[in-house]
Amino acid sequence: MTRAEPTAYEVMATVIARELRDSELWFLGMSTGPQTILMLTRIPIAAMALAQHTHAPNSWMLVAGWVMNPDVSKAPTRMESEFGTTLGEWPCEAYNNSLTMSYVAARHEIDVGFGSAAQVDRYGNCNTVAIGDYGRPRVRLVGPINQPGHFSLFGREIIIIPHEKRNFVDRVDFISGAGYLGGAGDRERAGLHRGGPCMILTDKAVFRFHPESRMAVLASVHPGIDVGEVVAGTGYTHDFVPGTIGVTPAPSPKELHLLREVIDPSGAMLPRDAV
């Protein structure tokens, strides 16, 4: 029996798809750990495919830096590994030499990237390096990987994290991905004249960045989620709740059909049993 209501992950995929534009190049790296793979890899893949099937048919999806415009419906993997034979068996329009990706990024050809973090602060700075003092951290994390390049060279970055209070901090312990640093104008003063995060997307809500203060502001809560639940699960201490908060638009019947029947018929990207 087909589920009538969209899952949280289908809502998230639709939010991302609607953020993407036609004739863009979207870059998706890979991730580790089941939850991060789902949030940072599988959901964006479904979202990019949805955008290509609707309003952005002339855009390019670049997965892991070398798989170009893959057929998501025929994915031979659940995205557990960046390299190896499995990803190389994915039907796609082309395979790219991943060694050239640094040049593509440096020429500012990538319009959108996707990032995640253990900590995201009120200005969209991300931390994937260490919790606590860098010299003697409480937790040593995976490291910056390509996050500095994402946040400094790409046109805009979509931050995707699970909605847990510990992930939202006023100030990150280490900046691996530069958001708006200490506030309005700081990116420009640091020589970063383009890019930066455009949203924080969780399994409960969407945050945007105020155009003047550059602080994260709650933009919408997903269908069925209470604002109080989001506030209680967010560690920011600044006033991030505006007077009016919308409900994140659910996928249309057409979008839901595309996600379930055309893009991801096997449920390899978006779990069907999610709430």
N, C-alpha and C positions, 0 to 999 in steps of 0.2 A: 504493500500500500504506500503510495507516494505521500510524503508529508506535505500538508497544505501551507503551513507557515514557514517563512524563511528561518534558517538557523542564524546564530550570531555570526558565524563565519561567512555565510552568504551575504549578510548585511555588510560586513567589513569589506568583502570583495567588491561589492557594488559601490561603496564609498570610494574606494581606490579607483575603480574604473571610471567613475564620473569626474575624478580629478585629472585624469589623463586627457591629452589633446591629440588631435590628428597631426600627422607628419612629425612626430617626436621620436627620439631614441630613448628607450627605457632600459636601464641596467639593473640586473638582479644578481647579486653575489649569492653564495651559499652560506649555510649556517650549521650549527651542531646542537644536538639535544632535541628530543621529540617536540617539546613545546615551541622552541625557537624555530625549528624547521617548519612547523605548521604556520606560525605567525609571520615569519620573515621570508619564507620561500614559497610554500604551497598556496597560501592565500593571495599573495601578489601575482603568482603565475596565472591563477584563475582570473584575477582581476584584469590583468593585461590582455588576456585572451578575450574577455568580455568586452573590453573597450574596442579591440580590433573587430569584433563581430557586430558592433553597433556604430559608434560615432567616430572611430579612429582607425579606419581600414588601411591607411597609408603609413602607419607607425611601425616601428621595429622593436621587437622584444629581444633582448640579449641576455641569455641566462648563463651564469657562471663565466661570463666574459668570452664564451666561444660557441654557444649554441644559439643560432639566430632564427627567430620566428619558428619555434618548434610547434608541432601539432599536439596540443595539450591533451586532446582526447586519446592519444596513443602513447602517453608517457609510460616508459618501461620501468620507472622508478618512483618512489615516494620522496625523492630528493635527499637521500641520506648521505650522498657523497658528491663532491664537486668533480672528481675525475674518475677514471676507470671505464670499463667497457659498457656498463649499463647506461650511463648518460650519453655515451657515444653512439648508442643504438637508437637514440630518439629521432624519429623522422622530423626533419626540419628543412628550412630553405637553404641553409648554408652552415658550415662550420668555420669559425673564425680562428685565427692564430691568437691565442690568449696573450702572447707576448706583446702584441700591438696595442692592447687595451690602455696601457699607460699613455700612449700617444693620443689615442682617441679622447681620453679624459682631459689631458693637458690642453688639447685644442678646444675644450669646452663644447664638445659635440654631444655629450650626454645630457639630456634634458631632465630626467627624473631618475633618482635612485631610491633605494629602500634600506632603512637602517633600524637597528634595535639596540637596546642597552639595558644594563642592570640598574642604571640611574639616568633619569632625565630631569634636568632642573627647569626652573620657571622660564628660562630664556632659551630652552631647547638644546642646551649643551648636553652631550651624551658621554657616558662613561662605560667602557668595556674593559678597563685595565685593572683597577684595584678598588676595593672598598676599605676605607680608612686611610691612614698615612701611607703614601706610596712606598716609603722605605721599609715599613713594617706593617703591611696591610693585614686586616682581619681576614680578607678573602682576596686571593689573586685570581683575576678573571682571565678570559681568553686572550686579551690583548687588543690593540687597535685595529689589526688586520688592515682593511682598506678604508676605514672610517674617516681618517683625515682627508683623503682624496674625495670621498663622497661629499663631505660637507663644505669643501672649499672649491671644488672644480665643477660639480654638477649644477644644473640649473635650479633644481629644488629637490629636497629630500623629504620623504614620507617616513616618519618614525612610527614603528608598530611595536607595541609592547602589551603584555597581559596587564590587566588593571589590578595591580597590587600596590598597597600604600607605600611599601618600601621602595618602589620604583620611581616615585615622584618626590624629589627632594628640592629644597630651595637652592642648594648649590652642590654640584657634583664634586666628588672627591678627586676626580681626575678628568680632564677634558680630552677625550679621544676623538670626538666629533664636535666641531665648533658650531654652535647655534648662533645666538645673538650675543654671546659672551656675557658682558655685564649690563646690556641694555641697548637702547636706541643709539645707533651710530658707531657702536664698538666694532662691528664687523668691518665697516669701511675704514675705521682708523687702524685696524690691523691689516689692511690691504686686501680684504676679502670683499670685492666690489660686486659680486653676484652670488646667487645661490642662497643656501640656508634652508632650514626646515620650513615646510609649509603647513604641516599638521602633525599632531600626535593622535594616532588611532589605536584604540584599545578594543577589547571585546565587550565594553560597556558604553563607550562614549567617543566623541570627537572633540579635540582641542585645536583651536587656531591660535595665531599669535597676533596680539593687538598691533595695529599698524604704527602706533606712536611709541608705546612703552616697550613693545616687543615681548611682553609677558604672555605666557600661555593663558588662554581664556576658554572656558567650557563653551563649546558651540552647540552641541546636541548630545542627547542620550539615546541609546538604541531602543527600539521598540520593546516594551515590557520592562525596562529598567527605570528605577526611581532615581530622581535627582539626589535625594538624600543618600542613597546607596553609593552613588558616584562620589559625592563629597566626602563621605566617611572613608572611602577607599583611596583618597588622594592626599598625599603628604604635603602639598604646598600650603604655605601659611599666608600668601598674599590673597587678595580678593579675586578669585578666579571665576566666580559665579556671577554672571550678568543678571540684569533684571528679567530678561526674557531668554528662555532656553528652549530650543526646538527639539523635536524628535527626529532622529536620523531617518531619512526616507528609506523605506524598505524597498527591496528589489521589485520592479514591475513584473507582471506575469510573463512578459517577453523575456526579461533579464533572467528570471528564475528558470524559465524553460531552457534558455541557452546554457546556463550554468549546469543544470542537472541532466539535460538530455543531449546536448551538443558538445560542450566543452569538457565536462567532467562526468561522463555517464557512469563510470565505475566508482566514483567517490574517492579517487586516489588523492585528489588535492583538497577537497572540502569534506570533512566527515559528516555523514548524514545523521548521526545520532547526537549531534551537538544540540545544546539548548538554544 
